[in-house]
Amino acid sequence: MKNLKYLLIALCLIAGFVSSQTLQAKSTEQAQNNSQIVILDMQNMTCAMCSITIRKALQGVDGVQNAKVDFDSKTANVTFDPNKTNIENLIKTTTNVGYSATVHPEK
């Protein structure tokens, strides 16, 4: 009887763990489904510190999931939730910190 009680407790813990992992996977999947990526051409970048300033500004925008700024190519690769922000807002943000931007043309 005591072993059955421990078995039931263990099964409940395992079931709870599995269901929480399933919910977490679904929320990650939903976040990925709501993502849009834009590449911005950045102006006025003169040093590596500029890329840090731009990245931090973009990461402060609600809805931005990832921002990578490359000094060598003078671009910012931004992944964002289009339900929370838009490209115009991203450009406005970089302009406000001194770096105007345009959408990188697709090849």
Order of alpha helices (4+ residues) and beta strands (2+ residues): alpha-beta-alpha-beta-beta-alpha-beta
